Amino acid sequence: MNDTIPHLTAGAAALLAEPKAGRIRAMRSRRWVLYPRAKQALYRLDGLLEHPRGTRMPSIAVYGDSGMGKTMIMKRFRDQHPPSFDKSTGALTTPVLAMEMVSRPGERRFYGELLTVLGAPQSPRADITQMEQAALRIMDAIGVQVLVIDEVHNILAGTYREQRIVLNTLRFLSNRLQISLGCFGVNDAREAIGGDVQLARRFEQFTLSRWAANEEFETLVASILRNTPLHRPSVLTPKSLRRILQITDGITANIFHMINNLAIEAVEDGSERITDSAIDTWAPDFDVEAIYA
């Protein structure tokens, strides 16, 4: 805990020395705020890295409505386990490899995206077998342990045959390389992964449900406020918390957006805290692209 500014984290407190424009820029930027539900998801993902290599590796599927923070959790997991380079051996190790499911699934497009993420040169004349072998060779060489895939619901954009091929490809990669999969997507992704029964059985399901009026939601709001560089503490009543839920519909991205905008207003008008009256009169604006999806 910060001894001089107890209502803020050390990082947020350090931003108080910035001019108003600098603090507002920080509030508008993408930033990570750890809250219990995200911590639980990261704990389960870390468990995949710790699992001994073998056949039928366990995997996890993180589901939730758009804006519930799936991509932020995926990127946090990736960033916590970055590639490392051993100067003595010249070997690069990448324990977590992250990619996004292609918008229209197909074996060639999938391997093309995977090779792009791996930084591998691709010949336009390469056939699928050559692309597959290149991906296997590189992933094995760099020691990939977990392949995380965002927007996995995109599988449903393909025909039934294309869906089956992509799911078979995921199962093949997991089996051949003895790696775990971490899949992220909206709730429709359950149907996508469920298209392969053998693959679906390997997945633990973790759902990011919309927020409700409970202690967990209060902890989320408190975590955001502690990471928001305002000079004065914001003490909110239960009525204000209920209004935040009502306006945001319990969507994580909307909650961040609302609190950030209220904080910016507090900086601009000099009040330096979010008040109950500011929450009561705040007009929602969620037409902008959610930056915490």
Secondary structure by P-SEA (a helix, b strand, c coil): cccccccccaaaaaaccccaaaaaaaaacbbbbbcaaaaaaaaaaaaaaaccccccccbbbbbbcccccaaaaaaaaaaacccccccccccccccbbbbcccccccaaaaaaaaaaaabbbbbccccaaaaaaaaaaaaaaacccbbbbccccccccccaaaaaaaaaaaaaaaaaacbbbbbbbccaaaaaaaccaaaaaaccccccccccccaaaaaaaaaaaaaccccbbbbbcaaaaaaaaaaacccaaaaaaaaaaaaaaaaaaccccccaaaaaabbbbcccccccc
